[in-house]
Amino acid sequence: MELQIKDLIKRFGDKIALNISELNIVKGTLLGLVGNNGAGKTTLFRLILDLLKADSGYVLSKEADVSKSEAWKAYTGSFIDNRFLIEFLTPEEYFYFVGECYGMNNETVRERLQPFSRFMNDEIMGQKKYIRNFSSGNKQKIGIMAAMMIHPEILILDEPFNFLDPSSQIEIRDMILKLNQEQQTTVLISSHNLNYTTEISNRLVLLEKGLILIDKSNSPEVIEELNKYFIQKASNE
């Protein structure tokens, strides 16, 4: 088992933001996590990455508790938001820094970045400016590439299609799918873009108010169920 979540509860004040009794994810899963704002998607990812402390329960990565072990960091790539970036570095400096953290020299980093050349669209490397001066879309690209270039066994991306133009959204969709299929990388993505998420995910999980409402293998029936849920939610607002 790649990830095991058991009796996981996170509160913010009096509000229970997440309450998952059990969620098990096997190697090679491409899990699409969907839900409206405030559903608990980002909270779940932050707990998996030990960025938040759970009020109860635990997350195991390859049977090790992420809150008590750092072994999972060596094989996990992630990008949640721009706070993951070091904005006073250039993209090159940031990539080299991330590479060094994972035991890669600069030459290896450059080799690992070559498959992303079309995704970068000549807008990121060689620009001689700090990350803080890039657009939100290009910051998103930098974070995603840094997470993927380490060839992680587990990849976690929160809203990877945000801020990207349509062509880049298609590129990142295809890159995520390729990584999962060719390297058997376990991928967890959250997204408001239901179309792209259902296109590539082999498992779909719907969260609402921190609770899992749907957890099923992808199928036309499940996609229809999700569409009906969101249509119903929209009509009630």
CYANA upper distance limits for C-alpha pairs under 8 A (distance plus 0.5 A):
  1 MET  CA     24 ASN  CA      7.67
  1 MET  CA     25 ILE  CA      6.86
  1 MET  CA     26 VAL  CA      5.33
  1 MET  CA     27 LYS  CA      7.01
  1 MET  CA     61 SER  CA      8.47
  1 MET  CA     62 LYS  CA      6.68
  1 MET  CA     63 GLU  CA      8.02
  2 GLU  CA     24 ASN  CA      8.39
  2 GLU  CA     25 ILE  CA      6.38
  2 GLU  CA     26 VAL  CA      5.66
  2 GLU  CA     27 LYS  CA      5.88
  2 GLU  CA     60 LEU  CA      8.47
  2 GLU  CA     61 SER  CA      6.16
  2 GLU  CA     62 LYS  CA      5.46
  2 GLU  CA     63 GLU  CA      8.22
  2 GLU  CA    186 THR  CA      8.24
  3 LEU  CA     24 ASN  CA      6.32
  3 LEU  CA     25 ILE  CA      5.57
  3 LEU  CA     26 VAL  CA      7.29
  3 LEU  CA     59 VAL  CA      7.56
  3 LEU  CA     60 LEU  CA      6.05
  3 LEU  CA     61 SER  CA      5.20
  3 LEU  CA     62 LYS  CA      6.74
  3 LEU  CA     63 GLU  CA      8.08
  4 GLN  CA     22 GLU  CA      8.06
  4 GLN  CA     23 LEU  CA      6.51
  4 GLN  CA     24 ASN  CA      5.07
  4 GLN  CA     25 ILE  CA      6.92
  4 GLN  CA     59 VAL  CA      6.25
  4 GLN  CA     60 LEU  CA      5.45
  4 GLN  CA     61 SER  CA      7.13
  4 GLN  CA     63 GLU  CA      8.02
  5 ILE  CA     20 ILE  CA      8.03
  5 ILE  CA     21 SER  CA      8.07
  5 ILE  CA     22 GLU  CA      5.91
  5 ILE  CA     23 LEU  CA      5.44
  5 ILE  CA     24 ASN  CA      6.66
  5 ILE  CA     57 GLY  CA      8.19
  5 ILE  CA     58 TYR  CA      6.47
  5 ILE  CA     59 VAL  CA      5.12
  5 ILE  CA     60 LEU  CA      6.88
  6 LYS  CA     20 ILE  CA      7.37
  6 LYS  CA     21 SER  CA      5.87
  6 LYS  CA     22 GLU  CA      5.07
  6 LYS  CA     23 LEU  CA      7.16
  6 LYS  CA     57 GLY  CA      6.10
  6 LYS  CA     58 TYR  CA      6.16
  6 LYS  CA     59 VAL  CA      7.21
  7 ASP  CA     19 ASN  CA      7.61
  7 ASP  CA     20 ILE  CA      6.16
  7 ASP  CA     21 SER  CA      4.61
  7 ASP  CA     22 GLU  CA      6.64
  7 ASP  CA     56 SER  CA      7.32
  7 ASP  CA     57 GLY  CA      4.98
  7 ASP  CA     58 TYR  CA      7.36
  8 LEU  CA     18 LEU  CA      7.69
  8 LEU  CA     19 ASN  CA      6.18
  8 LEU  CA     20 ILE  CA      5.61
  8 LEU  CA     21 SER  CA      6.71
  8 LEU  CA     22 GLU  CA      8.24
  8 LEU  CA     54 ALA  CA      7.29
  8 LEU  CA     55 ASP  CA      8.16
  8 LEU  CA     56 SER  CA      6.21
  8 LEU  CA     57 GLY  CA      4.64
  8 LEU  CA     58 TYR  CA      6.24
  8 LEU  CA     59 VAL  CA      8.09
  9 ILE  CA     16 ILE  CA      7.74
  9 ILE  CA     17 ALA  CA      8.14
  9 ILE  CA     18 LEU  CA      5.82
  9 ILE  CA     19 ASN  CA      5.04
  9 ILE  CA     20 ILE  CA      7.06
  9 ILE  CA     54 ALA  CA      6.51
  9 ILE  CA     55 ASP  CA      6.09
  9 ILE  CA     56 SER  CA      5.79
  9 ILE  CA     57 GLY  CA      6.81
 10 LYS  CA     16 ILE  CA      6.51
 10 LYS  CA     17 ALA  CA      6.14
 10 LYS  CA     18 LEU  CA      5.61
 10 LYS  CA     19 ASN  CA      7.28
 10 LYS  CA     53 LYS  CA      8.23
 10 LYS  CA     54 ALA  CA      5.63
 10 LYS  CA     55 ASP  CA      5.71
 10 LYS  CA     56 SER  CA      7.70
 11 ARG  CA     15 LYS  CA      6.00
 11 ARG  CA     16 ILE  CA      4.83
 11 ARG  CA     17 ALA  CA      5.88
 11 ARG  CA     18 LEU  CA      7.53
 11 ARG  CA     54 ALA  CA      8.47
 11 ARG  CA     55 ASP  CA      7.21
 12 PHE  CA     16 ILE  CA      6.95
 12 PHE  CA     17 ALA  CA      7.06
 16 ILE  CA    209 LYS  CA      8.49
 16 ILE  CA    210 GLY  CA      7.71
 17 ALA  CA     38 GLY  CA      8.36
 17 ALA  CA     39 ALA  CA      8.12
 17 ALA  CA     40 GLY  CA      6.36
 17 ALA  CA     43 THR  CA      7.89
 17 ALA  CA    209 LYS  CA      6.98
 17 ALA  CA    210 GLY  CA      5.69
 18 LEU  CA     40 GLY  CA      6.24
 18 LEU  CA     43 THR  CA      7.66
 18 LEU  CA     44 LEU  CA      7.64
 18 LEU  CA    209 LYS  CA      7.52
 18 LEU  CA    210 GLY  CA      4.27
 18 LEU  CA    211 LEU  CA      6.92
 19 ASN  CA    210 GLY  CA      5.89
 19 ASN  CA    211 LEU  CA      6.08
 20 ILE  CA    210 GLY  CA      7.77
 20 ILE  CA    211 LEU  CA      6.58
 20 ILE  CA    212 ILE  CA      7.31
 25 ILE  CA     29 THR  CA      7.20
 26 VAL  CA    186 THR  CA      8.13
 27 LYS  CA    184 GLN  CA      7.56
 27 LYS  CA    185 THR  CA      7.58
 27 LYS  CA    186 THR  CA      5.91
 28 GLY  CA    180 ASN  CA      6.96
 28 GLY  CA    181 GLN  CA      8.29
 28 GLY  CA    184 GLN  CA      5.08
 28 GLY  CA    185 THR  CA      5.81
 28 GLY  CA    186 THR  CA      4.97
 28 GLY  CA    187 VAL  CA      7.88
 29 THR  CA    180 ASN  CA      8.28
 29 THR  CA    184 GLN  CA      8.44
 29 THR  CA    185 THR  CA      8.07
 29 THR  CA    186 THR  CA      5.51
 29 THR  CA    187 VAL  CA      6.76
 29 THR  CA    188 LEU  CA      8.49
 29 THR  CA    201 SER  CA      8.48
 29 THR  CA    202 ASN  CA      7.14
 29 THR  CA    203 ARG  CA      7.54
 30 LEU  CA    180 ASN  CA      7.33
 30 LEU  CA    186 THR  CA      6.40
 30 LEU  CA    187 VAL  CA      5.16
 30 LEU  CA    188 LEU  CA      6.52
 30 LEU  CA    189 ILE  CA      8.33
 30 LEU  CA    200 ILE  CA      7.91
 30 LEU  CA    201 SER  CA      5.45
 30 LEU  CA    202 ASN  CA      5.97
 30 LEU  CA    203 ARG  CA      6.80
 31 LEU  CA    187 VAL  CA      6.61
 31 LEU  CA    188 LEU  CA      5.36
 31 LEU  CA    189 ILE  CA      6.87
 31 LEU  CA    201 SER  CA      5.95
 31 LEU  CA    202 ASN  CA      6.83
 31 LEU  CA    203 ARG  CA      5.33
 31 LEU  CA    204 LEU  CA      6.27
 31 LEU  CA    205 VAL  CA      7.73
 32 GLY  CA    188 LEU  CA      6.66
 32 GLY  CA    189 ILE  CA      5.71
 32 GLY  CA    190 SER  CA      6.35
 32 GLY  CA    191 SER  CA      8.05
 32 GLY  CA    197 THR  CA      6.21
 32 GLY  CA    198 THR  CA      7.60
 32 GLY  CA    201 SER  CA      5.91
 32 GLY  CA    202 ASN  CA      8.28
 32 GLY  CA    203 ARG  CA      6.73
 32 GLY  CA    204 LEU  CA      5.37
 32 GLY  CA    205 VAL  CA      6.72
 33 LEU  CA     41 LYS  CA      7.36
 33 LEU  CA    188 LEU  CA      7.68
 33 LEU  CA    189 ILE  CA      6.46
 33 LEU  CA    190 SER  CA      5.01
 33 LEU  CA    191 SER  CA      7.29
 33 LEU  CA    204 LEU  CA      6.62
 33 LEU  CA    205 VAL  CA      5.45
 33 LEU  CA    206 LEU  CA      6.54
 33 LEU  CA    207 LEU  CA      7.84
 34 VAL  CA     41 LYS  CA      7.90
 34 VAL  CA    190 SER  CA      6.28
 34 VAL  CA    191 SER  CA      6.44
 34 VAL  CA    192 HIS  CA      7.13
 34 VAL  CA    194 LEU  CA      7.92
 34 VAL  CA    204 LEU  CA      7.99
 34 VAL  CA    205 VAL  CA      6.74
 34 VAL  CA    206 LEU  CA      5.48
 34 VAL  CA    207 LEU  CA      6.83
 35 GLY  CA     39 ALA  CA      6.11
 35 GLY  CA     41 LYS  CA      7.78
 35 GLY  CA    191 SER  CA      8.47
 35 GLY  CA    192 HIS  CA      7.70
 35 GLY  CA    206 LEU  CA      6.12
 35 GLY  CA    207 LEU  CA      5.67
 35 GLY  CA    208 GLU  CA      6.63
 36 ASN  CA    192 HIS  CA      7.80
 36 ASN  CA    207 LEU  CA      8.49
 36 ASN  CA    208 GLU  CA      7.73
 38 GLY  CA    208 GLU  CA      8.34
 38 GLY  CA    209 LYS  CA      7.13
 39 ALA  CA    207 LEU  CA      6.01
 39 ALA  CA    208 GLU  CA      5.06
 39 ALA  CA    209 LYS  CA      5.07
 39 ALA  CA    210 GLY  CA      5.90
 39 ALA  CA    211 LEU  CA      8.34
 40 GLY  CA     44 LEU  CA      6.60
 40 GLY  CA    207 LEU  CA      7.26
 40 GLY  CA    208 GLU  CA      7.73
 40 GLY  CA    209 LYS  CA      6.91
 40 GLY  CA    210 GLY  CA      5.32
 41 LYS  CA     45 PHE  CA      7.00
 41 LYS  CA    190 SER  CA      7.14
 41 LYS  CA    207 LEU  CA      7.56
 41 LYS  CA    210 GLY  CA      8.31
 42 THR  CA     46 ARG  CA      6.61
 42 THR  CA     80 ILE  CA      8.16
 42 THR  CA    158 ASP  CA      7.22
 42 THR  CA    190 SER  CA      8.38
 43 THR  CA     47 LEU  CA      6.73
 43 THR  CA     52 LEU  CA      8.29
 44 LEU  CA     48 ILE  CA      6.77
 45 PHE  CA     49 LEU  CA      6.72
 45 PHE  CA     80 ILE  CA      8.50
 45 PHE  CA    156 ILE  CA      7.81
 45 PHE  CA    158 ASP  CA      8.16
 46 ARG  CA     50 ASP  CA      6.54
 46 ARG  CA     51 LEU  CA      5.40
 46 ARG  CA     52 LEU  CA      6.20
 47 LEU  CA     51 LEU  CA      6.34
 47 LEU  CA     52 LEU  CA      5.59
 47 LEU  CA     53 LYS  CA      7.14
 47 LEU  CA     54 ALA  CA      7.28
 47 LEU  CA     59 VAL  CA      8.01
 48 ILE  CA     59 VAL  CA      6.59
 48 ILE  CA     66 VAL  CA      7.56
 49 LEU  CA     66 VAL  CA      7.66
 50 ASP  CA     66 VAL  CA      6.65
 50 ASP  CA     67 SER  CA      6.26
 53 LYS  CA     67 SER  CA      8.27
 54 ALA  CA     58 TYR  CA      7.77
 58 TYR  CA     65 ASP  CA      7.26
 58 TYR  CA     67 SER  CA      8.47
 59 VAL  CA     65 ASP  CA      6.26
 59 VAL  CA     66 VAL  CA      6.59
 59 VAL  CA     67 SER  CA      8.27
 60 LEU  CA     64 ALA  CA      5.48
 60 LEU  CA     65 ASP  CA      4.96
 60 LEU  CA     66 VAL  CA      6.44
 61 SER  CA     65 ASP  CA      6.92
 61 SER  CA     66 VAL  CA      6.86
 61 SER  CA     72 TRP  CA      6.82
 62 LYS  CA     72 TRP  CA      8.24
 64 ALA  CA     68 LYS  CA      8.17
 64 ALA  CA     69 SER  CA      6.90
 64 ALA  CA     71 ALA  CA      8.34
 64 ALA  CA     72 TRP  CA      8.24
 65 ASP  CA     69 SER  CA      6.49
 66 VAL  CA     70 GLU  CA      7.12
 66 VAL  CA     72 TRP  CA      7.37
 70 GLU  CA     74 ALA  CA      8.35
 71 ALA  CA     75 TYR  CA      8.44
 72 TRP  CA     76 THR  CA      6.66
 73 LYS  CA     77 GLY  CA      8.27
 74 ALA  CA    102 TYR  CA      7.36
 75 TYR  CA    151 HIS  CA      8.46
 75 TYR  CA    152 PRO  CA      5.48
 75 TYR  CA    153 GLU  CA      5.79
 75 TYR  CA    154 ILE  CA      6.93
 76 THR  CA    152 PRO  CA      5.68
 76 THR  CA    153 GLU  CA      6.56
 76 THR  CA    154 ILE  CA      5.28
 76 THR  CA    155 LEU  CA      6.35
 76 THR  CA    156 ILE  CA      8.26
 77 GLY  CA    146 ALA  CA      8.49
 77 GLY  CA    147 ALA  CA      4.99
 77 GLY  CA    148 MET  CA      6.88
 77 GLY  CA    150 ILE  CA      7.53
 77 GLY  CA    151 HIS  CA      8.33
 77 GLY  CA    152 PRO  CA      5.89
 77 GLY  CA    153 GLU  CA      8.33
 77 GLY  CA    154 ILE  CA      6.77
 77 GLY  CA    155 LEU  CA      5.28
 77 GLY  CA    156 ILE  CA      6.84
 78 SER  CA    144 ILE  CA      8.03
 78 SER  CA    147 ALA  CA      5.64
 78 SER  CA    148 MET  CA      8.45
 78 SER  CA    155 LEU  CA      6.10
 78 SER  CA    156 ILE  CA      5.07
 78 SER  CA    157 LEU  CA      6.16
 79 PHE  CA     84 PHE  CA      7.09
 79 PHE  CA    143 GLY  CA      6.30
 79 PHE  CA    144 ILE  CA      6.49
 79 PHE  CA    147 ALA  CA      6.79
 79 PHE  CA    156 ILE  CA      7.03
 79 PHE  CA    157 LEU  CA      5.64
 79 PHE  CA    158 ASP  CA      6.99
 80 ILE  CA     84 PHE  CA      7.47
 80 ILE  CA    156 ILE  CA      8.30
 80 ILE  CA    157 LEU  CA      6.45
 80 ILE  CA    158 ASP  CA      5.34
 80 ILE  CA    159 GLU  CA      8.11
 81 ASP  CA    140 GLN  CA      8.09
 81 ASP  CA    143 GLY  CA      8.41
 81 ASP  CA    158 ASP  CA      7.86
 82 ASN  CA    139 LYS  CA      7.36
 82 ASN  CA    140 GLN  CA      7.63
 82 ASN  CA    143 GLY  CA      7.88
 84 PHE  CA    143 GLY  CA      7.71
 85 LEU  CA     94 TYR  CA      8.27
 85 LEU  CA    131 ILE  CA      8.40
 85 LEU  CA    143 GLY  CA      7.10
 86 ILE  CA     94 TYR  CA      7.31
 86 ILE  CA    131 ILE  CA      7.84
 87 GLU  CA    130 TYR  CA      6.81
 87 GLU  CA    131 ILE  CA      5.16
 87 GLU  CA    132 ARG  CA      5.15
 88 PHE  CA    130 TYR  CA      6.05
 88 PHE  CA    131 ILE  CA      6.86
 88 PHE  CA    132 ARG  CA      6.97
 89 LEU  CA     93 GLU  CA      6.18
 89 LEU  CA     94 TYR  CA      6.34
 89 LEU  CA    130 TYR  CA      5.75
 89 LEU  CA    131 ILE  CA      6.53
 90 THR  CA     94 TYR  CA      6.66
 90 THR  CA    128 LYS  CA      7.38
 90 THR  CA    129 LYS  CA      6.27
 90 THR  CA    130 TYR  CA      4.80
 90 THR  CA    131 ILE  CA      5.91
 91 PRO  CA     95 PHE  CA      6.59
 91 PRO  CA    124 ILE  CA      7.29
 91 PRO  CA    125 MET  CA      7.01
 91 PRO  CA    130 TYR  CA      7.53
 91 PRO  CA    131 ILE  CA      6.56
 91 PRO  CA    142 ILE  CA      7.42
 92 GLU  CA     96 TYR  CA      6.68
 92 GLU  CA    125 MET  CA      7.06
 92 GLU  CA    126 GLY  CA      8.40
 93 GLU  CA     97 PHE  CA      6.57
 94 TYR  CA     98 VAL  CA      6.72
 95 PHE  CA     99 GLY  CA      6.52
 95 PHE  CA    109 VAL  CA      7.52
 95 PHE  CA    146 ALA  CA      6.65
 96 TYR  CA    100 GLU  CA      6.56
 96 TYR  CA    105 ASN  CA      8.00
 96 TYR  CA    106 ASN  CA      6.30
 96 TYR  CA    109 VAL  CA      7.00
 97 PHE  CA    101 CYS  CA      6.92
 98 VAL  CA    102 TYR  CA      7.12
 98 VAL  CA    146 ALA  CA      7.36
 99 GLY  CA    103 GLY  CA      6.73
 99 GLY  CA    104 MET  CA      5.29
 99 GLY  CA    105 ASN  CA      7.14
 99 GLY  CA    106 ASN  CA      7.76
 99 GLY  CA    109 VAL  CA      6.53
 99 GLY  CA    150 ILE  CA      7.65
100 GLU  CA    104 MET  CA      5.66
100 GLU  CA    105 ASN  CA      6.80
100 GLU  CA    106 ASN  CA      8.43
102 TYR  CA    150 ILE  CA      7.55
104 MET  CA    108 THR  CA      6.39
104 MET  CA    109 VAL  CA      6.94
105 ASN  CA    109 VAL  CA      6.88
106 ASN  CA    110 ARG  CA      6.73
107 GLU  CA    111 GLU  CA      6.80
108 THR  CA    112 ARG  CA      6.60
109 VAL  CA    113 LEU  CA      6.73
109 VAL  CA    149 MET  CA      8.03
110 ARG  CA    114 GLN  CA      6.96
112 ARG  CA    149 MET  CA      6.03
112 ARG  CA    150 ILE  CA      8.30
113 LEU  CA    117 SER  CA      7.55
113 LEU  CA    145 MET  CA      8.02
113 LEU  CA    149 MET  CA      6.98
116 PHE  CA    120 MET  CA      6.67
116 PHE  CA    145 MET  CA      7.89
117 SER  CA    121 ASN  CA      6.90
117 SER  CA    122 ASP  CA      7.89
118 ARG  CA    122 ASP  CA      8.24
119 PHE  CA    141 LYS  CA      8.33
119 PHE  CA    168 SER  CA      6.83
119 PHE  CA    171 GLU  CA      6.88
119 PHE  CA    172 ILE  CA      8.20
120 MET  CA    124 ILE  CA      6.36
120 MET  CA    125 MET  CA      8.20
120 MET  CA    138 ASN  CA      8.44
120 MET  CA    141 LYS  CA      7.81
123 GLU  CA    127 GLN  CA      7.55
123 GLU  CA    138 ASN  CA      8.19
124 ILE  CA    138 ASN  CA      7.53
124 ILE  CA    142 ILE  CA      8.33
129 LYS  CA    133 ASN  CA      7.12
129 LYS  CA    134 PHE  CA      8.39
130 TYR  CA    134 PHE  CA      7.78
131 ILE  CA    139 LYS  CA      7.27
134 PHE  CA    138 ASN  CA      6.54
134 PHE  CA    139 LYS  CA      6.67
135 SER  CA    139 LYS  CA      6.70
136 SER  CA    140 GLN  CA      6.65
136 SER  CA    163 PHE  CA      6.58
137 GLY  CA    141 LYS  CA      6.86
137 GLY  CA    162 ASN  CA      7.98
137 GLY  CA    163 PHE  CA      5.07
137 GLY  CA    164 LEU  CA      5.52
137 GLY  CA    165 ASP  CA      8.20
138 ASN  CA    142 ILE  CA      6.68
138 ASN  CA    164 LEU  CA      8.38
139 LYS  CA    143 GLY  CA      6.79
140 GLN  CA    144 ILE  CA      6.72
140 GLN  CA    160 PRO  CA      7.91
140 GLN  CA    162 ASN  CA      8.18
140 GLN  CA    163 PHE  CA      7.65
140 GLN  CA    164 LEU  CA      8.17
141 LYS  CA    145 MET  CA      6.55
142 ILE  CA    146 ALA  CA      6.65
143 GLY  CA    147 ALA  CA      6.81
144 ILE  CA    148 MET  CA      6.72
144 ILE  CA    157 LEU  CA      8.04
144 ILE  CA    160 PRO  CA      7.88
145 MET  CA    149 MET  CA      6.29
146 ALA  CA    150 ILE  CA      7.58
147 ALA  CA    151 HIS  CA      8.50
147 ALA  CA    152 PRO  CA      8.13
147 ALA  CA    155 LEU  CA      7.79
148 MET  CA    152 PRO  CA      7.08
148 MET  CA    155 LEU  CA      7.86
152 PRO  CA    185 THR  CA      7.29
153 GLU  CA    184 GLN  CA      8.14
153 GLU  CA    185 THR  CA      5.37
153 GLU  CA    186 THR  CA      6.63
154 ILE  CA    185 THR  CA      6.24
154 ILE  CA    186 THR  CA      5.23
154 ILE  CA    187 VAL  CA      6.34
154 ILE  CA    188 LEU  CA      8.40
155 LEU  CA    185 THR  CA      7.52
155 LEU  CA    186 THR  CA      6.73
155 LEU  CA    187 VAL  CA      5.26
155 LEU  CA    188 LEU  CA      6.74
156 ILE  CA    187 VAL  CA      6.47
156 ILE  CA    188 LEU  CA      5.33
156 ILE  CA    189 ILE  CA      6.44
157 LEU  CA    187 VAL  CA      8.44
157 LEU  CA    188 LEU  CA      6.85
157 LEU  CA    189 ILE  CA      5.35
157 LEU  CA    190 SER  CA      7.17
158 ASP  CA    189 ILE  CA      6.21
158 ASP  CA    190 SER  CA      5.50
158 ASP  CA    191 SER  CA      7.28
159 GLU  CA    189 ILE  CA      7.38
159 GLU  CA    190 SER  CA      5.76
159 GLU  CA    191 SER  CA      5.01
159 GLU  CA    192 HIS  CA      7.56
160 PRO  CA    172 ILE  CA      8.17
160 PRO  CA    189 ILE  CA      7.83
160 PRO  CA    190 SER  CA      8.10
160 PRO  CA    191 SER  CA      7.52
161 PHE  CA    169 GLN  CA      5.97
161 PHE  CA    172 ILE  CA      7.99
161 PHE  CA    191 SER  CA      7.66
161 PHE  CA    193 ASN  CA      7.87
164 LEU  CA    168 SER  CA      6.23
164 LEU  CA    169 GLN  CA      6.33
165 ASP  CA    169 GLN  CA      6.70
166 PRO  CA    170 ILE  CA      6.87
167 SER  CA    171 GLU  CA      6.82
168 SER  CA    172 ILE  CA      6.63
169 GLN  CA    173 ARG  CA      6.58
170 ILE  CA    174 ASP  CA      6.73
171 GLU  CA    175 MET  CA      6.66
172 ILE  CA    176 ILE  CA      6.55
173 ARG  CA    177 LEU  CA      6.84
173 ARG  CA    196 TYR  CA      7.29
173 ARG  CA    200 ILE  CA      7.82
174 ASP  CA    178 LYS  CA      6.55
175 MET  CA    179 LEU  CA      6.61
176 ILE  CA    180 ASN  CA      6.76
176 ILE  CA    187 VAL  CA      8.33
177 LEU  CA    181 GLN  CA      6.61
177 LEU  CA    200 ILE  CA      6.59
178 LYS  CA    182 GLU  CA      6.25
178 LYS  CA    183 GLN  CA      8.41
179 LEU  CA    183 GLN  CA      6.03
179 LEU  CA    184 GLN  CA      7.48
179 LEU  CA    185 THR  CA      6.67
180 ASN  CA    184 GLN  CA      5.28
180 ASN  CA    185 THR  CA      5.08
180 ASN  CA    186 THR  CA      6.97
180 ASN  CA    187 VAL  CA      7.27
181 GLN  CA    185 THR  CA      7.90
189 ILE  CA    197 THR  CA      8.30
190 SER  CA    197 THR  CA      8.39
191 SER  CA    197 THR  CA      7.23
193 ASN  CA    197 THR  CA      6.79
194 LEU  CA    198 THR  CA      6.45
195 ASN  CA    199 GLU  CA      6.60
196 TYR  CA    200 ILE  CA      7.05
197 THR  CA    201 SER  CA      6.40
198 THR  CA    202 ASN  CA      8.43
198 THR  CA    204 LEU  CA      7.97
198 THR  CA    218 ASN  CA      7.71
198 THR  CA    223 ILE  CA      7.45
201 SER  CA    218 ASN  CA      7.26
202 ASN  CA    217 SER  CA      6.34
202 ASN  CA    218 ASN  CA      5.53
203 ARG  CA    215 ASP  CA      7.79
203 ARG  CA    216 LYS  CA      6.30
203 ARG  CA    217 SER  CA      4.80
203 ARG  CA    218 ASN  CA      5.51
204 LEU  CA    214 ILE  CA      7.89
204 LEU  CA    215 ASP  CA      6.28
204 LEU  CA    216 LYS  CA      6.11
204 LEU  CA    217 SER  CA      6.68
204 LEU  CA    218 ASN  CA      6.47
205 VAL  CA    212 ILE  CA      7.38
205 VAL  CA    213 LEU  CA      8.06
205 VAL  CA    214 ILE  CA      5.86
205 VAL  CA    215 ASP  CA      4.92
205 VAL  CA    216 LYS  CA      7.18
206 LEU  CA    212 ILE  CA      6.30
206 LEU  CA    213 LEU  CA      6.04
206 LEU  CA    214 ILE  CA      5.43
206 LEU  CA    215 ASP  CA      7.09
206 LEU  CA    226 LEU  CA      8.37
207 LEU  CA    211 LEU  CA      5.90
207 LEU  CA    212 ILE  CA      5.16
207 LEU  CA    213 LEU  CA      6.36
207 LEU  CA    214 ILE  CA      7.86
208 GLU  CA    212 ILE  CA      7.06
208 GLU  CA    213 LEU  CA      7.23
216 LYS  CA    222 VAL  CA      7.67
217 SER  CA    222 VAL  CA      8.24
218 ASN  CA    222 VAL  CA      6.68
218 ASN  CA    223 ILE  CA      7.67
219 SER  CA    223 ILE  CA      6.80
220 PRO  CA    224 GLU  CA      6.66
221 GLU  CA    225 GLU  CA      6.69
222 VAL  CA    226 LEU  CA      6.72
223 ILE  CA    227 ASN  CA      6.66
224 GLU  CA    228 LYS  CA      6.67
225 GLU  CA    229 TYR  CA      6.75
226 LEU  CA    230 PHE  CA      6.85
227 ASN  CA    231 ILE  CA      6.62
228 LYS  CA    232 GLN  CA      6.50
229 TYR  CA    233 LYS  CA      6.65
230 PHE  CA    234 ALA  CA      6.58
231 ILE  CA    235 SER  CA      6.73
232 GLN  CA    236 ASN  CA      6.82
233 LYS  CA    237 GLU  CA      7.02
